C-alpha cells in the first residue's frame, strides 16, 4: 500500500511552467471534478504550440484551476478568456489574474461554457477544452464553437475518452498521459 503523504502546502496548487509567469503558483479550492492538467502534459502541449502565443486570442472553456489559461497568458497571448461555472473557483481565478498583474489580458467569465459560446461574438485563435471527465456534451459544443474560430484556429482537447471530431477539424498531434488523452486539432484547410 502506498502511504506517501502529500504535504498540504503543495496540494490544490499548480505551478506555471513557462513564459513570463514561470514558477508562479496558482492555488485553487477543493472542488469535485477539478483536476488540473499536470506539468508534463502542459509542457507537451506548449511544445506542440511552439511556446510563444503572441497575438493570439485564447479561450479556456473549462478553466478549472486556470493552469491552461494562465500558461497561455504567461506565453504572451494577446487575450485569454476563461470560463468557469463554479463561483468559488471563478473568484480564485480573478484573484490570480490580479496577483499576476495580467487582468488587462485575462478575463474570467463565471458561466457555463455552452451558454458562453451561444452568446459571444468573439473569435478565437486557440481554444482549450479540458472538461470534467463526466462531461459529454461534445455534440452540442462543436456546432456552437465552429463560428467562433479564426480561419487557422487550433483546438486542444483533453478528456478521458476523446470525442468524435467533426469533419472540419484535422488532428495535428495526439498524446496520452495517465487516464487522459490529448489531441491538438486545427480547422481543415478545405473548410
C-alpha positions in Angstrom: 0.0 0.0 0.0 1.2 3.5 -0.9 1.3 5.6 2.2 3.1 8.6 0.7 1.6 11.7 2.3 1.1 14.9 0.3 2.3 18.0 2.1 -0.9 20.1 2.5 1.2 23.1 1.4 1.6 21.5 -2.0 -2.0 20.3 -2.6 -4.5 22.3 -4.5 -1.9 24.3 -6.4 -0.1 24.1 -9.8 3.0 25.9 -11.0 3.2 27.8 -14.2 5.9 26.1 -16.2 6.9 28.6 -18.9 6.9 32.2 -20.0 6.8 35.5 -18.1 4.9 33.9 -15.1 7.1 30.8 -14.9 7.4 29.5 -11.4 4.3 31.3 -10.1 1.8 29.2 -8.3 -1.9 29.0 -8.8 -3.9 28.0 -5.7 -7.4 26.6 -6.2 -10.2 25.4 -3.9 -11.1 21.7 -3.4 -13.9 21.2 -5.9 -15.2 17.9 -7.1 -14.1 17.0 -10.7 -11.4 19.8 -10.8 -8.3 18.1 -12.0 -5.5 20.4 -13.2 -3.6 19.4 -16.3 -0.2 18.0 -15.0 3.0 19.9 -15.7 4.3 17.3 -18.2 1.1 17.4 -20.2 1.2 21.2 -20.3 4.8 21.1 -21.3 3.9 18.8 -24.2 1.0 21.0 -25.2 3.1 24.2 -25.4 5.8 22.3 -27.2 3.2 21.4 -29.8 2.0 25.0 -29.9 5.5 26.5 -30.2 5.8 28.2 -26.8 5.0 31.8 -28.0 1.3 32.7 -28.3 2.0 36.4 -29.1 -1.0 38.0 -30.8 -3.3 35.0 -30.2 -6.8 35.2 -28.6 -7.3 32.1 -26.4 -10.4 30.6 -24.9 -10.1 28.2 -21.9 -13.7 27.0 -21.9 -13.5 24.8 -18.8 -10.9 26.8 -16.8 -10.9 24.9 -13.5 -7.6 25.6 -11.8 -6.7 28.1 -14.6 -3.5 26.3 -15.5 -4.1 26.3 -19.2 -5.3 29.9 -19.3 -2.6 31.3 -17.2 0.1 29.3 -19.1 -1.3 30.9 -22.3 -1.2 34.4 -20.7 2.3 33.7 -19.5 3.3 32.9 -23.1 2.2 36.3 -24.3 -1.3 35.6 -25.6 -3.0 38.9 -26.6 -6.1 37.9 -24.7 -7.2 34.9 -22.6 -10.8 34.3 -21.8 -11.5 31.7 -19.1 -15.0 30.3 -18.5 -15.7 28.6 -15.1 -19.1 27.7 -13.7 -18.1 27.4 -10.1 -18.4 30.7 -8.3 -15.6 30.0 -5.8 -13.2 28.8 -8.4 -14.0 31.7 -10.7 -13.3 34.1 -7.8 -10.0 32.4 -7.3 -9.1 32.9 -11.0 -10.0 36.6 -10.8 -7.7 37.0 -7.7 -4.8 35.3 -9.5 -5.2 37.5 -12.6 -4.8 40.5 -10.3 -1.9 38.9 -8.3 -0.1 38.1 -11.6 -0.9 41.6 -13.0 -2.5 40.2 -16.2 -6.1 41.3 -15.6 -5.8 43.6 -18.7 -5.3 40.4 -20.9 -7.2 37.8 -18.9 -10.9 37.9 -18.5 -12.8 35.4 -16.2 -16.3 34.6 -17.1 -18.4 32.8 -14.5 -20.7 31.0 -16.9 -21.5 27.6 -18.4 -19.2 27.1 -21.5 -22.0 26.2 -23.8 -24.0 29.3 -22.8 -21.0 31.4 -23.3 -20.4 30.1 -26.8 -24.1 30.6 -27.7 -23.9 34.3 -26.6 -20.4 35.5 -27.6 -19.5 37.1 -30.9 -15.8 36.9 -30.1 -13.4 35.0 -32.5 -10.6 32.8 -31.0 -7.3 31.6 -32.4 -6.8 28.8 -29.8 -9.4 27.0 -27.7 -8.6 24.8 -24.7 -11.2 22.1 -24.0 -10.5 20.2 -20.8 -13.9 19.5 -19.3 -14.6 17.3 -16.3 -14.3 13.6 -17.3 -18.1 13.1 -16.8 -19.0 15.9 -19.2 -20.2 14.5 -22.5 -21.9 17.4 -24.4 -19.4 17.4 -27.3 -22.2 17.1 -29.9 -23.6 20.4 -28.6 -20.2 22.1 -28.3 -18.8 21.7 -31.7 -21.6 23.4 -33.7 -21.5 26.3 -31.2 -17.7 26.6 -31.5 -17.3 26.4 -35.2 -18.3 30.0 -36.0 -16.2 31.4 -33.1 -12.9 30.3 -34.6 -10.4 32.2 -36.8 -9.5 30.6 -40.1 -6.4 28.9 -38.8 -7.6 28.3 -35.2 -6.4 25.3 -33.2 -8.3 23.3 -30.6 -6.7 21.4 -27.7 -8.9 18.7 -26.2 -8.0 16.7 -23.0 -10.5 14.1 -21.9 -10.8 10.6 -20.5 -12.1 9.5 -23.9 -11.7 11.7 -26.9 -14.9 12.7 -28.7 -15.5 12.1 -32.4 -14.2 15.2 -34.1 -16.3 17.0 -36.7 -15.1 16.7 -40.3 -14.0 20.4 -40.3 -11.2 19.6 -37.9 -7.9 17.8 -38.7 -5.7 16.2 -36.0 -2.2 17.6 -35.7 -0.9 15.8 -32.6 -2.1 13.2 -30.1 -0.9 12.0 -26.8 -1.9 10.1 -23.7 -1.0 10.6 -20.0 -2.5 8.6 -17.2 -6.2 8.5 -17.6 -6.4 11.3 -20.1 -5.9 11.6 -23.8 -4.9 14.8 -25.6 -5.3 16.0 -29.1 -4.3 19.2 -30.9 -6.5 19.8 -33.9 -6.8 22.6 -36.5 -9.5 23.8 -38.8 -9.2 21.9 -42.1 -7.8 24.0 -44.9 -10.6 22.6 -47.1 -13.2 24.5 -45.0 
